[in-house]
């Protein structure tokens, strides 16, 4: 079966990201345990997202326009690999600099990926006379189906490597009182018995870092070889023209003049909030606290598998349902999950429940990832580089805020904040949809009005033609009558 060039490229990007984030995602999950000394692991994650915010402000638009999407992706992926290399000898002098490099490469990587998939979708739609939004949604669905499974493989690798070096936590009924929504940073010292405190052999660290580095490099090489450069003409045109560097550097901020972008900020930040909560707070306050750290990887595997499957599903059905019902589904799912987490008292006897929440969270996150990306591609087609830079900027801001108060607030407060951000974000998103519907209605009414004018003008022309014909016929008859009288 022949695969169209655009579809092939979408698949290549997806598998490149799968390999890269199998490595990075696996390392990210174990950072707090692997490099717990003086909080180095968490500090490196905070630095990554702080650098990503700075990168989002200035780098993506100019880098994508100058190098094109393909080579921006390749160079940015290489930045991620440096972080894997830094984990061979973890210290403040290796992890923090490589975290900065990774963060600086993160924004152009995601912006270039979104831009590239949008280009693929538009080219395919033009070629086969289809609706661009539907094709773009489908490609984002394919991407997140493949990409989100990286959470499965990355966590499976770390779980298999560490499973023989960890021991069961000593979990008591007294400890369970401080799990779930009741969990607070002040209780961490009382819960140390639940967390596996293990000094891993150097050989284990080398094995983990070596495997992740090799997988990440494989992703870089795969994309460099098999991905087509679809925007070569645009890159050459950009290089041959006189450019105002400052204009392109601040394009991310200039894009904020669009009120639709302003209205989408809270919903975009929520995407960072909800991912940060599941990866950091749910795994710590519910899974590790009540079951032990050895179950964290398996819970995240459920999240990744669910996210992957539903990403493809929602990407396909969006052409029939539109994006609004899907956003509504994700909102209801997250809302119900948050309320349930506020009320739930976790206990080891309820083992299946611990995996249900990641599955539901993965389903909702599949909507946030596929539909928000596609929404940016559809709404801001003319300024897609700056738009996707804003997307990464505000999502990263959500991550940073979530991480910044992680060690200060209780889980109950975090869940309430998550609920408020969700409702506020969706309310403002509703305004965006209202603007788009009004614009479409106005455009339709305008087209109808113009069509009526056109028809009216055509009728006037026809009336004039008929009148001229009648007048000519009358004149001819008059001339004939006068001629007969003369005879």
Secondary structure, DSSP 8 states (H G I E B T S, - for coil): ----HHHHHHHHHHHHHHHHHHHHHHHHHHHHHHT-GGGHHHHHHHHHHHHHHHHHHHHHHHHHHHHHHHHHHHHHHHHHHHHHHHGGG-STTTHHHHHHHHHHHHHHHHHHHHHHHHHHHHHHHHHHT--HHHHHHHHHHHHHHHHHTHHHHHHHHHHHHHTTT-------HHHHTTSGGG--GGGGGGGGGGS------HHHHHHHHHHHHHHHHHHHHHHHHH---TTHHHHHHHHHS---HHHHHTHHHHGGGSHHHHHHHHHHHHHHHHHHIIIIIIIIIIIIHHT-GGGHHHHHHHHHHHHHHHHHHHHHHHHHH-HHHHHHHHHHHHHHHHHHHHH----GGGHHHHHHHHHHHHHHHHHHHHHHHHHHHHHTGGGHHHHHHHHHHHHHHHHHHHHHTTTTS-HHHHHHHHHHHHHHHHHHHHHHHHHHHHHHHHHHHHHHHHHHHHHHHHHHHHHHHHHHHHHHHHHHHHHHHHHHHH-
